Amino acid sequence: MVAAGSIVVKNVPPYAIIGGNPAKVIKYRFLPETIQKLLLIDFSVLEPDFFIQHRQRLAQMDIDRDVDDL
């Protein structure tokens, strides 16, 4: 996620929240071990309506706790 008005001058790490001029990492959306697990998931193999079909369960998930359920 990039904050409004930020100037991005280099690559942004996965799941980082950045902001500023030049942009810097403010924090990460998830714990480091969760990010590593998310990077291993091949989201391209999911059916197009996967997120629609499972939106209620996904909305209730604590991703850091439930990442293995994905």
CHARMM internal coordinates of N, CA and C (Angstrom, degrees):
IC EDIT
DIST 1 N 1 CA 1.4344
DIST 1 CA 1 C 1.5293
ANGL 1 N 1 CA 1 C 106.94
DIST 1 C 2 N 1.2978
ANGL 1 CA 1 C 2 N 116.47
DIHE 1 N 1 CA 1 C 2 N 134.62
DIST 2 N 2 CA 1.4575
ANGL 1 C 2 N 2 CA 122.18
DIHE 1 CA 1 C 2 N 2 CA -179.11
DIST 2 CA 2 C 1.5252
ANGL 2 N 2 CA 2 C 108.63
DIHE 1 C 2 N 2 CA 2 C -115.17
DIST 2 C 3 N 1.3301
ANGL 2 CA 2 C 3 N 116.81
DIHE 2 N 2 CA 2 C 3 N 126.54
DIST 3 N 3 CA 1.4611
ANGL 2 C 3 N 3 CA 121.62
DIHE 2 CA 2 C 3 N 3 CA 179.13
DIST 3 CA 3 C 1.5235
ANGL 3 N 3 CA 3 C 110.38
DIHE 2 C 3 N 3 CA 3 C -67.12
DIST 3 C 4 N 1.3158
ANGL 3 CA 3 C 4 N 116.20
DIHE 3 N 3 CA 3 C 4 N 148.25
DIST 4 N 4 CA 1.4641
ANGL 3 C 4 N 4 CA 121.86
DIHE 3 CA 3 C 4 N 4 CA 179.27
DIST 4 CA 4 C 1.5254
ANGL 4 N 4 CA 4 C 110.38
DIHE 3 C 4 N 4 CA 4 C -58.51
DIST 4 C 5 N 1.3266
ANGL 4 CA 4 C 5 N 116.51
DIHE 4 N 4 CA 4 C 5 N 137.40
DIST 5 N 5 CA 1.4459
ANGL 4 C 5 N 5 CA 122.43
DIHE 4 CA 4 C 5 N 5 CA 177.13
DIST 5 CA 5 C 1.5178
ANGL 5 N 5 CA 5 C 114.53
DIHE 4 C 5 N 5 CA 5 C 81.47
DIST 5 C 6 N 1.3327
ANGL 5 CA 5 C 6 N 117.46
DIHE 5 N 5 CA 5 C 6 N 2.23
DIST 6 N 6 CA 1.4583
ANGL 5 C 6 N 6 CA 120.85
DIHE 5 CA 5 C 6 N 6 CA -179.53
DIST 6 CA 6 C 1.5205
ANGL 6 N 6 CA 6 C 110.58
DIHE 5 C 6 N 6 CA 6 C -74.02
DIST 6 C 7 N 1.3136
ANGL 6 CA 6 C 7 N 115.67
DIHE 6 N 6 CA 6 C 7 N 146.98
DIST 7 N 7 CA 1.4615
ANGL 6 C 7 N 7 CA 122.07
DIHE 6 CA 6 C 7 N 7 CA 175.36
DIST 7 CA 7 C 1.5220
ANGL 7 N 7 CA 7 C 106.92
DIHE 6 C 7 N 7 CA 7 C -108.06
DIST 7 C 8 N 1.3282
ANGL 7 CA 7 C 8 N 116.22
DIHE 7 N 7 CA 7 C 8 N 109.16
DIST 8 N 8 CA 1.4623
ANGL 7 C 8 N 8 CA 121.90
DIHE 7 CA 7 C 8 N 8 CA -177.56
DIST 8 CA 8 C 1.5288
ANGL 8 N 8 CA 8 C 107.78
DIHE 7 C 8 N 8 CA 8 C -91.69
DIST 8 C 9 N 1.3483
ANGL 8 CA 8 C 9 N 116.63
DIHE 8 N 8 CA 8 C 9 N 119.59
DIST 9 N 9 CA 1.4648
ANGL 8 C 9 N 9 CA 121.00
DIHE 8 CA 8 C 9 N 9 CA -177.32
DIST 9 CA 9 C 1.5229
ANGL 9 N 9 CA 9 C 113.04
DIHE 8 C 9 N 9 CA 9 C -117.18
DIST 9 C 10 N 1.3235
ANGL 9 CA 9 C 10 N 117.25
DIHE 9 N 9 CA 9 C 10 N 0.67
DIST 10 N 10 CA 1.4631
ANGL 9 C 10 N 10 CA 120.96
DIHE 9 CA 9 C 10 N 10 CA 177.06
DIST 10 CA 10 C 1.5243
ANGL 10 N 10 CA 10 C 109.21
DIHE 9 C 10 N 10 CA 10 C -152.56
DIST 10 C 11 N 1.3202
ANGL 10 CA 10 C 11 N 116.11
DIHE 10 N 10 CA 10 C 11 N 176.41
DIST 11 N 11 CA 1.4571
ANGL 10 C 11 N 11 CA 121.03
DIHE 10 CA 10 C 11 N 11 CA -179.00
DIST 11 CA 11 C 1.5284
ANGL 11 N 11 CA 11 C 111.16
DIHE 10 C 11 N 11 CA 11 C -62.50
DIST 11 C 12 N 1.3171
ANGL 11 CA 11 C 12 N 115.41
DIHE 11 N 11 CA 11 C 12 N 147.70
DIST 12 N 12 CA 1.4610
ANGL 11 C 12 N 12 CA 122.61
DIHE 11 CA 11 C 12 N 12 CA 179.65
DIST 12 CA 12 C 1.5268
ANGL 12 N 12 CA 12 C 107.85
DIHE 11 C 12 N 12 CA 12 C -105.04
DIST 12 C 13 N 1.3474
ANGL 12 CA 12 C 13 N 118.22
DIHE 12 N 12 CA 12 C 13 N 129.15
DIST 13 N 13 CA 1.4623
ANGL 12 C 13 N 13 CA 120.01
DIHE 12 CA 12 C 13 N 13 CA 177.95
DIST 13 CA 13 C 1.5283
ANGL 13 N 13 CA 13 C 111.21
DIHE 12 C 13 N 13 CA 13 C -63.91
DIST 13 C 14 N 1.3344
ANGL 13 CA 13 C 14 N 116.98
DIHE 13 N 13 CA 13 C 14 N 152.27
DIST 14 N 14 CA 1.4639
ANGL 13 C 14 N 14 CA 120.07
DIHE 13 CA 13 C 14 N 14 CA 178.33
DIST 14 CA 14 C 1.5273
ANGL 14 N 14 CA 14 C 112.07
DIHE 13 C 14 N 14 CA 14 C -58.77
DIST 14 C 15 N 1.3215
ANGL 14 CA 14 C 15 N 115.56
DIHE 14 N 14 CA 14 C 15 N 137.69
DIST 15 N 15 CA 1.4661
ANGL 14 C 15 N 15 CA 124.26
DIHE 14 CA 14 C 15 N 15 CA 175.65
DIST 15 CA 15 C 1.5340
ANGL 15 N 15 CA 15 C 113.25
DIHE 14 C 15 N 15 CA 15 C 62.37
DIST 15 C 16 N 1.3311
ANGL 15 CA 15 C 16 N 116.88
DIHE 15 N 15 CA 15 C 16 N 24.55
DIST 16 N 16 CA 1.4653
ANGL 15 C 16 N 16 CA 120.79
DIHE 15 CA 15 C 16 N 16 CA 177.22
DIST 16 CA 16 C 1.5214
ANGL 16 N 16 CA 16 C 109.95
DIHE 15 C 16 N 16 CA 16 C -92.25
DIST 16 C 17 N 1.3114
ANGL 16 CA 16 C 17 N 115.71
DIHE 16 N 16 CA 16 C 17 N 150.41
DIST 17 N 17 CA 1.4605
ANGL 16 C 17 N 17 CA 122.70
DIHE 16 CA 16 C 17 N 17 CA 171.10
DIST 17 CA 17 C 1.5171
ANGL 17 N 17 CA 17 C 105.42
DIHE 16 C 17 N 17 CA 17 C -108.02
DIST 17 C 18 N 1.3330
ANGL 17 CA 17 C 18 N 116.31
DIHE 17 N 17 CA 17 C 18 N 121.34
DIST 18 N 18 CA 1.4559
ANGL 17 C 18 N 18 CA 119.64
DIHE 17 CA 17 C 18 N 18 CA -175.44
DIST 18 CA 18 C 1.5215
ANGL 18 N 18 CA 18 C 110.45
DIHE 17 C 18 N 18 CA 18 C -124.26
DIST 18 C 19 N 1.3195
ANGL 18 CA 18 C 19 N 114.98
DIHE 18 N 18 CA 18 C 19 N 157.70
DIST 19 N 19 CA 1.4538
ANGL 18 C 19 N 19 CA 119.92
DIHE 18 CA 18 C 19 N 19 CA 177.53
DIST 19 CA 19 C 1.5105
ANGL 19 N 19 CA 19 C 110.53
DIHE 18 C 19 N 19 CA 19 C -167.26
DIST 19 C 20 N 1.3095
ANGL 19 CA 19 C 20 N 116.01
DIHE 19 N 19 CA 19 C 20 N 163.26
DIST 20 N 20 CA 1.4495
ANGL 19 C 20 N 20 CA 121.59
DIHE 19 CA 19 C 20 N 20 CA 176.13
DIST 20 CA 20 C 1.5165
ANGL 20 N 20 CA 20 C 112.90
DIHE 19 C 20 N 20 CA 20 C 110.86
DIST 20 C 21 N 1.3380
ANGL 20 CA 20 C 21 N 114.16
DIHE 20 N 20 CA 20 C 21 N -176.35
DIST 21 N 21 CA 1.4552
ANGL 20 C 21 N 21 CA 120.99
DIHE 20 CA 20 C 21 N 21 CA -179.43
DIST 21 CA 21 C 1.5326
ANGL 21 N 21 CA 21 C 107.96
DIHE 20 C 21 N 21 CA 21 C -140.52
DIST 21 C 22 N 1.3151
ANGL 21 CA 21 C 22 N 119.27
DIHE 21 N 21 CA 21 C 22 N 100.07
DIST 22 N 22 CA 1.4646
ANGL 21 C 22 N 22 CA 127.77
DIHE 21 CA 21 C 22 N 22 CA -1.96
DIST 22 CA 22 C 1.5313
ANGL 22 N 22 CA 22 C 111.15
DIHE 21 C 22 N 22 CA 22 C -72.92
DIST 22 C 23 N 1.3152
ANGL 22 CA 22 C 23 N 115.74
DIHE 22 N 22 CA 22 C 23 N 156.85
DIST 23 N 23 CA 1.4591
ANGL 22 C 23 N 23 CA 121.55
DIHE 22 CA 22 C 23 N 23 CA -175.74
DIST 23 CA 23 C 1.5297
ANGL 23 N 23 CA 23 C 111.07
DIHE 22 C 23 N 23 CA 23 C -64.25
DIST 23 C 24 N 1.3332
ANGL 23 CA 23 C 24 N 115.25
DIHE 23 N 23 CA 23 C 24 N 138.85
DIST 24 N 24 CA 1.4620
ANGL 23 C 24 N 24 CA 122.94
DIHE 23 CA 23 C 24 N 24 CA 176.21
DIST 24 CA 24 C 1.5214
ANGL 24 N 24 CA 24 C 108.08
DIHE 23 C 24 N 24 CA 24 C -130.68
DIST 24 C 25 N 1.3176
ANGL 24 CA 24 C 25 N 115.49
DIHE 24 N 24 CA 24 C 25 N 156.11
DIST 25 N 25 CA 1.4642
ANGL 24 C 25 N 25 CA 120.27
DIHE 24 CA 24 C 25 N 25 CA 176.28
DIST 25 CA 25 C 1.5251
ANGL 25 N 25 CA 25 C 108.17
DIHE 24 C 25 N 25 CA 25 C -67.56
DIST 25 C 26 N 1.3235
ANGL 25 CA 25 C 26 N 115.12
DIHE 25 N 25 CA 25 C 26 N 124.67
DIST 26 N 26 CA 1.4666
ANGL 25 C 26 N 26 CA 121.43
DIHE 25 CA 25 C 26 N 26 CA 176.50
DIST 26 CA 26 C 1.5297
ANGL 26 N 26 CA 26 C 108.98
DIHE 25 C 26 N 26 CA 26 C -89.92
DIST 26 C 27 N 1.3305
ANGL 26 CA 26 C 27 N 114.83
DIHE 26 N 26 CA 26 C 27 N -47.20
DIST 27 N 27 CA 1.4627
ANGL 26 C 27 N 27 CA 121.29
DIHE 26 CA 26 C 27 N 27 CA 176.17
DIST 27 CA 27 C 1.5169
ANGL 27 N 27 CA 27 C 107.84
DIHE 26 C 27 N 27 CA 27 C -166.91
DIST 27 C 28 N 1.3202
ANGL 27 CA 27 C 28 N 116.03
DIHE 27 N 27 CA 27 C 28 N 178.15
DIST 28 N 28 CA 1.4581
ANGL 27 C 28 N 28 CA 122.14
DIHE 27 CA 27 C 28 N 28 CA 176.87
DIST 28 CA 28 C 1.5170
ANGL 28 N 28 CA 28 C 108.95
DIHE 27 C 28 N 28 CA 28 C -111.51
DIST 28 C 29 N 1.3255
ANGL 28 CA 28 C 29 N 115.88
DIHE 28 N 28 CA 28 C 29 N 148.70
DIST 29 N 29 CA 1.4588
ANGL 28 C 29 N 29 CA 120.13
DIHE 28 CA 28 C 29 N 29 CA -178.09
DIST 29 CA 29 C 1.5121
ANGL 29 N 29 CA 29 C 113.11
DIHE 28 C 29 N 29 CA 29 C -70.37
DIST 29 C 30 N 1.3368
ANGL 29 CA 29 C 30 N 117.28
DIHE 29 N 29 CA 29 C 30 N -28.29
DIST 30 N 30 CA 1.4600
ANGL 29 C 30 N 30 CA 121.98
DIHE 29 CA 29 C 30 N 30 CA -175.84
DIST 30 CA 30 C 1.5231
ANGL 30 N 30 CA 30 C 110.20
DIHE 29 C 30 N 30 CA 30 C -134.82
DIST 30 C 31 N 1.3249
ANGL 30 CA 30 C 31 N 116.09
DIHE 30 N 30 CA 30 C 31 N 169.05
DIST 31 N 31 CA 1.4582
ANGL 30 C 31 N 31 CA 121.86
DIHE 30 CA 30 C 31 N 31 CA 175.09
DIST 31 CA 31 C 1.5320
ANGL 31 N 31 CA 31 C 109.74
DIHE 30 C 31 N 31 CA 31 C -66.06
DIST 31 C 32 N 1.3375
ANGL 31 CA 31 C 32 N 118.09
DIHE 31 N 31 CA 31 C 32 N 152.12
DIST 32 N 32 CA 1.4779
ANGL 31 C 32 N 32 CA 120.38
DIHE 31 CA 31 C 32 N 32 CA -178.31
DIST 32 CA 32 C 1.5321
ANGL 32 N 32 CA 32 C 113.95
DIHE 31 C 32 N 32 CA 32 C -54.89
DIST 32 C 33 N 1.3359
ANGL 32 CA 32 C 33 N 117.48
DIHE 32 N 32 CA 32 C 33 N -40.29
DIST 33 N 33 CA 1.4708
ANGL 32 C 33 N 33 CA 119.19
DIHE 32 CA 32 C 33 N 33 CA -179.41
DIST 33 CA 33 C 1.5333
ANGL 33 N 33 CA 33 C 111.30
DIHE 32 C 33 N 33 CA 33 C -69.43
DIST 33 C 34 N 1.3138
ANGL 33 CA 33 C 34 N 117.75
DIHE 33 N 33 CA 33 C 34 N -31.53
DIST 34 N 34 CA 1.4639
ANGL 33 C 34 N 34 CA 121.41
DIHE 33 CA 33 C 34 N 34 CA 175.85
DIST 34 CA 34 C 1.5187
ANGL 34 N 34 CA 34 C 110.11
DIHE 33 C 34 N 34 CA 34 C -67.74
DIST 34 C 35 N 1.3143
ANGL 34 CA 34 C 35 N 117.30
DIHE 34 N 34 CA 34 C 35 N -42.74
DIST 35 N 35 CA 1.4673
ANGL 34 C 35 N 35 CA 121.12
DIHE 34 CA 34 C 35 N 35 CA 178.56
DIST 35 CA 35 C 1.5179
ANGL 35 N 35 CA 35 C 110.07
DIHE 34 C 35 N 35 CA 35 C -59.87
DIST 35 C 36 N 1.3311
ANGL 35 CA 35 C 36 N 118.07
DIHE 35 N 35 CA 35 C 36 N -43.27
DIST 36 N 36 CA 1.4615
ANGL 35 C 36 N 36 CA 121.00
DIHE 35 CA 35 C 36 N 36 CA 179.47
DIST 36 CA 36 C 1.5311
ANGL 36 N 36 CA 36 C 111.32
DIHE 35 C 36 N 36 CA 36 C -61.16
DIST 36 C 37 N 1.3223
ANGL 36 CA 36 C 37 N 117.23
DIHE 36 N 36 CA 36 C 37 N -40.44
DIST 37 N 37 CA 1.4660
ANGL 36 C 37 N 37 CA 120.80
DIHE 36 CA 36 C 37 N 37 CA 178.53
DIST 37 CA 37 C 1.5291
ANGL 37 N 37 CA 37 C 111.21
DIHE 36 C 37 N 37 CA 37 C -68.66
DIST 37 C 38 N 1.3326
ANGL 37 CA 37 C 38 N 117.65
DIHE 37 N 37 CA 37 C 38 N -40.24
DIST 38 N 38 CA 1.4670
ANGL 37 C 38 N 38 CA 120.74
DIHE 37 CA 37 C 38 N 38 CA 179.06
DIST 38 CA 38 C 1.5227
ANGL 38 N 38 CA 38 C 111.31
DIHE 37 C 38 N 38 CA 38 C -63.98
DIST 38 C 39 N 1.3234
ANGL 38 CA 38 C 39 N 116.90
DIHE 38 N 38 CA 38 C 39 N -35.65
DIST 39 N 39 CA 1.4636
ANGL 38 C 39 N 39 CA 120.50
DIHE 38 CA 38 C 39 N 39 CA 179.80
DIST 39 CA 39 C 1.5294
ANGL 39 N 39 CA 39 C 112.45
DIHE 38 C 39 N 39 CA 39 C -68.04
DIST 39 C 40 N 1.3180
ANGL 39 CA 39 C 40 N 116.89
DIHE 39 N 39 CA 39 C 40 N -20.18
DIST 40 N 40 CA 1.4685
ANGL 39 C 40 N 40 CA 121.07
DIHE 39 CA 39 C 40 N 40 CA 178.62
DIST 40 CA 40 C 1.5293
ANGL 40 N 40 CA 40 C 112.98
DIHE 39 C 40 N 40 CA 40 C -83.34
DIST 40 C 41 N 1.3244
ANGL 40 CA 40 C 41 N 117.57
DIHE 40 N 40 CA 40 C 41 N -14.71
DIST 41 N 41 CA 1.4656
ANGL 40 C 41 N 41 CA 121.46
DIHE 40 CA 40 C 41 N 41 CA -178.15
DIST 41 CA 41 C 1.5241
ANGL 41 N 41 CA 41 C 109.51
DIHE 40 C 41 N 41 CA 41 C -79.88
DIST 41 C 42 N 1.3248
ANGL 41 CA 41 C 42 N 115.91
DIHE 41 N 41 CA 41 C 42 N 130.53
DIST 42 N 42 CA 1.4692
ANGL 41 C 42 N 42 CA 121.25
DIHE 41 CA 41 C 42 N 42 CA 176.53
DIST 42 CA 42 C 1.5282
ANGL 42 N 42 CA 42 C 107.97
DIHE 41 C 42 N 42 CA 42 C -94.30
DIST 42 C 43 N 1.3300
ANGL 42 CA 42 C 43 N 115.58
DIHE 42 N 42 CA 42 C 43 N 90.24
DIST 43 N 43 CA 1.4559
ANGL 42 C 43 N 43 CA 121.04
DIHE 42 CA 42 C 43 N 43 CA -177.25
DIST 43 CA 43 C 1.5277
ANGL 43 N 43 CA 43 C 112.28
DIHE 42 C 43 N 43 CA 43 C -66.16
DIST 43 C 44 N 1.3271
ANGL 43 CA 43 C 44 N 117.72
DIHE 43 N 43 CA 43 C 44 N -16.47
DIST 44 N 44 CA 1.4668
ANGL 43 C 44 N 44 CA 120.36
DIHE 43 CA 43 C 44 N 44 CA -178.40
DIST 44 CA 44 C 1.5283
ANGL 44 N 44 CA 44 C 112.79
DIHE 43 C 44 N 44 CA 44 C -70.50
DIST 44 C 45 N 1.3257
ANGL 44 CA 44 C 45 N 118.29
DIHE 44 N 44 CA 44 C 45 N -15.87
DIST 45 N 45 CA 1.4642
ANGL 44 C 45 N 45 CA 120.28
DIHE 44 CA 44 C 45 N 45 CA -179.48
DIST 45 CA 45 C 1.5301
ANGL 45 N 45 CA 45 C 112.29
DIHE 44 C 45 N 45 CA 45 C -89.50
DIST 45 C 46 N 1.3209
ANGL 45 CA 45 C 46 N 117.37
DIHE 45 N 45 CA 45 C 46 N -5.04
DIST 46 N 46 CA 1.4628
ANGL 45 C 46 N 46 CA 120.28
DIHE 45 CA 45 C 46 N 46 CA 178.92
DIST 46 CA 46 C 1.5212
ANGL 46 N 46 CA 46 C 110.61
DIHE 45 C 46 N 46 CA 46 C -74.60
DIST 46 C 47 N 1.3086
ANGL 46 CA 46 C 47 N 115.30
DIHE 46 N 46 CA 46 C 47 N 148.09
DIST 47 N 47 CA 1.4571
ANGL 46 C 47 N 47 CA 120.47
DIHE 46 CA 46 C 47 N 47 CA 174.58
DIST 47 CA 47 C 1.5245
ANGL 47 N 47 CA 47 C 109.26
DIHE 46 C 47 N 47 CA 47 C -64.30
DIST 47 C 48 N 1.3295
ANGL 47 CA 47 C 48 N 118.57
DIHE 47 N 47 CA 47 C 48 N 148.07
DIST 48 N 48 CA 1.4645
ANGL 47 C 48 N 48 CA 120.89
DIHE 47 CA 47 C 48 N 48 CA -177.61
DIST 48 CA 48 C 1.5330
ANGL 48 N 48 CA 48 C 114.59
DIHE 47 C 48 N 48 CA 48 C -55.54
DIST 48 C 49 N 1.3193
ANGL 48 CA 48 C 49 N 117.54
DIHE 48 N 48 CA 48 C 49 N -31.84
DIST 49 N 49 CA 1.4668
ANGL 48 C 49 N 49 CA 119.39
DIHE 48 CA 48 C 49 N 49 CA -177.99
DIST 49 CA 49 C 1.5370
ANGL 49 N 49 CA 49 C 113.34
DIHE 48 C 49 N 49 CA 49 C -98.44
DIST 49 C 50 N 1.3231
ANGL 49 CA 49 C 50 N 117.24
DIHE 49 N 49 CA 49 C 50 N 14.58
DIST 50 N 50 CA 1.4654
ANGL 49 C 50 N 50 CA 121.25
DIHE 49 CA 49 C 50 N 50 CA -179.44
DIST 50 CA 50 C 1.5276
ANGL 50 N 50 CA 50 C 111.48
DIHE 49 C 50 N 50 CA 50 C -53.63
DIST 50 C 51 N 1.3252
ANGL 50 CA 50 C 51 N 117.19
DIHE 50 N 50 CA 50 C 51 N -48.48
DIST 51 N 51 CA 1.4594
ANGL 50 C 51 N 51 CA 120.81
DIHE 50 CA 50 C 51 N 51 CA -176.12
DIST 51 CA 51 C 1.5249
ANGL 51 N 51 CA 51 C 111.82
DIHE 50 C 51 N 51 CA 51 C -69.63
DIST 51 C 52 N 1.3233
ANGL 51 CA 51 C 52 N 116.54
DIHE 51 N 51 CA 51 C 52 N -30.81
DIST 52 N 52 CA 1.4628
ANGL 51 C 52 N 52 CA 120.15
DIHE 51 CA 51 C 52 N 52 CA 176.47
DIST 52 CA 52 C 1.5308
ANGL 52 N 52 CA 52 C 109.91
DIHE 51 C 52 N 52 CA 52 C -69.54
DIST 52 C 53 N 1.3261
ANGL 52 CA 52 C 53 N 116.32
DIHE 52 N 52 CA 52 C 53 N -45.41
DIST 53 N 53 CA 1.4611
ANGL 52 C 53 N 53 CA 120.79
DIHE 52 CA 52 C 53 N 53 CA -178.78
DIST 53 CA 53 C 1.5301
ANGL 53 N 53 CA 53 C 112.47
DIHE 52 C 53 N 53 CA 53 C -65.04
DIST 53 C 54 N 1.3171
ANGL 53 CA 53 C 54 N 117.42
DIHE 53 N 53 CA 53 C 54 N -32.06
DIST 54 N 54 CA 1.4601
ANGL 53 C 54 N 54 CA 121.47
DIHE 53 CA 53 C 54 N 54 CA -173.46
DIST 54 CA 54 C 1.5310
ANGL 54 N 54 CA 54 C 112.85
DIHE 53 C 54 N 54 CA 54 C -113.09
DIST 54 C 55 N 1.3186
ANGL 54 CA 54 C 55 N 117.80
DIHE 54 N 54 CA 54 C 55 N 18.56
DIST 55 N 55 CA 1.4678
ANGL 54 C 55 N 55 CA 119.96
DIHE 54 CA 54 C 55 N 55 CA -173.25
DIST 55 CA 55 C 1.5206
ANGL 55 N 55 CA 55 C 113.26
DIHE 54 C 55 N 55 CA 55 C -61.85
DIST 55 C 56 N 1.3187
ANGL 55 CA 55 C 56 N 118.77
DIHE 55 N 55 CA 55 C 56 N -36.39
DIST 56 N 56 CA 1.4603
ANGL 55 C 56 N 56 CA 119.83
DIHE 55 CA 55 C 56 N 56 CA -178.81
DIST 56 CA 56 C 1.5300
ANGL 56 N 56 CA 56 C 110.42
DIHE 55 C 56 N 56 CA 56 C -66.16
DIST 56 C 57 N 1.3104
ANGL 56 CA 56 C 57 N 117.31
DIHE 56 N 56 CA 56 C 57 N -46.37
DIST 57 N 57 CA 1.4772
ANGL 56 C 57 N 57 CA 120.93
DIHE 56 CA 56 C 57 N 57 CA 178.60
DIST 57 CA 57 C 1.5255
ANGL 57 N 57 CA 57 C 110.39
DIHE 56 C 57 N 57 CA 57 C -64.21
DIST 57 C 58 N 1.3203
ANGL 57 CA 57 C 58 N 117.27
DIHE 57 N 57 CA 57 C 58 N -43.25
DIST 58 N 58 CA 1.4614
ANGL 57 C 58 N 58 CA 120.68
DIHE 57 CA 57 C 58 N 58 CA -179.59
DIST 58 CA 58 C 1.5258
ANGL 58 N 58 CA 58 C 111.68
DIHE 57 C 58 N 58 CA 58 C -63.60
DIST 58 C 59 N 1.3211
ANGL 58 CA 58 C 59 N 117.23
DIHE 58 N 58 CA 58 C 59 N -37.16
DIST 59 N 59 CA 1.4643
ANGL 58 C 59 N 59 CA 121.28
DIHE 58 CA 58 C 59 N 59 CA -179.92
DIST 59 CA 59 C 1.5255
ANGL 59 N 59 CA 59 C 111.94
DIHE 58 C 59 N 59 CA 59 C -67.74
DIST 59 C 60 N 1.3206
ANGL 59 CA 59 C 60 N 117.06
DIHE 59 N 59 CA 59 C 60 N -26.09
DIST 60 N 60 CA 1.4605
ANGL 59 C 60 N 60 CA 121.14
DIHE 59 CA 59 C 60 N 60 CA -178.06
DIST 60 CA 60 C 1.5227
ANGL 60 N 60 CA 60 C 112.90
DIHE 59 C 60 N 60 CA 60 C -91.45
DIST 60 C 61 N 1.3278
ANGL 60 CA 60 C 61 N 116.99
DIHE 60 N 60 CA 60 C 61 N -8.21
DIST 61 N 61 CA 1.4627
ANGL 60 C 61 N 61 CA 120.87
DIHE 60 CA 60 C 61 N 61 CA -176.52
DIST 61 CA 61 C 1.5178
ANGL 61 N 61 CA 61 C 111.95
DIHE 60 C 61 N 61 CA 61 C -73.06
DIST 61 C 62 N 1.3100
ANGL 61 CA 61 C 62 N 115.40
DIHE 61 N 61 CA 61 C 62 N 143.79
DIST 62 N 62 CA 1.4619
ANGL 61 C 62 N 62 CA 122.41
DIHE 61 CA 61 C 62 N 62 CA 164.07
DIST 62 CA 62 C 1.5216
ANGL 62 N 62 CA 62 C 103.45
DIHE 61 C 62 N 62 CA 62 C -98.00
DIST 62 C 63 N 1.3104
ANGL 62 CA 62 C 63 N 117.06
DIHE 62 N 62 CA 62 C 63 N 102.42
DIST 63 N 63 CA 1.4562
ANGL 62 C 63 N 63 CA 120.83
DIHE 62 CA 62 C 63 N 63 CA -169.26
DIST 63 CA 63 C 1.5187
ANGL 63 N 63 CA 63 C 112.23
DIHE 62 C 63 N 63 CA 63 C -59.29
DIST 63 C 64 N 1.3398
ANGL 63 CA 63 C 64 N 118.12
DIHE 63 N 63 CA 63 C 64 N -35.89
DIST 64 N 64 CA 1.4654
ANGL 63 C 64 N 64 CA 119.41
DIHE 63 CA 63 C 64 N 64 CA 178.71
DIST 64 CA 64 C 1.5244
ANGL 64 N 64 CA 64 C 111.62
DIHE 63 C 64 N 64 CA 64 C -65.77
DIST 64 C 65 N 1.3138
ANGL 64 CA 64 C 65 N 116.86
DIHE 64 N 64 CA 64 C 65 N -31.92
DIST 65 N 65 CA 1.4592
ANGL 64 C 65 N 65 CA 120.85
DIHE 64 CA 64 C 65 N 65 CA 179.97
DIST 65 CA 65 C 1.5290
ANGL 65 N 65 CA 65 C 111.65
DIHE 64 C 65 N 65 CA 65 C -86.76
DIST 65 C 66 N 1.3333
ANGL 65 CA 65 C 66 N 117.00
DIHE 65 N 65 CA 65 C 66 N -37.76
DIST 66 N 66 CA 1.4637
ANGL 65 C 66 N 66 CA 122.05
DIHE 65 CA 65 C 66 N 66 CA -170.21
DIST 66 CA 66 C 1.5207
ANGL 66 N 66 CA 66 C 114.88
DIHE 65 C 66 N 66 CA 66 C -105.67
DIST 66 C 67 N 1.3177
ANGL 66 CA 66 C 67 N 119.32
DIHE 66 N 66 CA 66 C 67 N 13.82
DIST 67 N 67 CA 1.4685
ANGL 66 C 67 N 67 CA 120.81
DIHE 66 CA 66 C 67 N 67 CA -175.25
DIST 67 CA 67 C 1.5290
ANGL 67 N 67 CA 67 C 111.45
DIHE 66 C 67 N 67 CA 67 C -58.44
DIST 67 C 68 N 1.3191
ANGL 67 CA 67 C 68 N 118.09
DIHE 67 N 67 CA 67 C 68 N -32.46
DIST 68 N 68 CA 1.4639
ANGL 67 C 68 N 68 CA 120.03
DIHE 67 CA 67 C 68 N 68 CA 179.84
DIST 68 CA 68 C 1.5189
ANGL 68 N 68 CA 68 C 113.03
DIHE 67 C 68 N 68 CA 68 C -68.58
DIST 68 C 69 N 1.3338
ANGL 68 CA 68 C 69 N 118.18
DIHE 68 N 68 CA 68 C 69 N -19.20
DIST 69 N 69 CA 1.4548
ANGL 68 C 69 N 69 CA 122.02
DIHE 68 CA 68 C 69 N 69 CA 178.16
DIST 69 CA 69 C 1.5304
ANGL 69 N 69 CA 69 C 111.95
DIHE 68 C 69 N 69 CA 69 C -75.32
DIST 69 C 70 N 1.3261
ANGL 69 CA 69 C 70 N 116.52
DIHE 69 N 69 CA 69 C 70 N -18.61
DIST 70 N 70 CA 1.4567
ANGL 69 C 70 N 70 CA 118.83
DIHE 69 CA 69 C 70 N 70 CA 179.61
DIST 70 CA 70 C 1.5037
ANGL 70 N 70 CA 70 C 109.21
DIHE 69 C 70 N 70 CA 70 C -69.35
END
COOR INIT
IC SEED 1 N 1 CA 1 C
IC BUILD
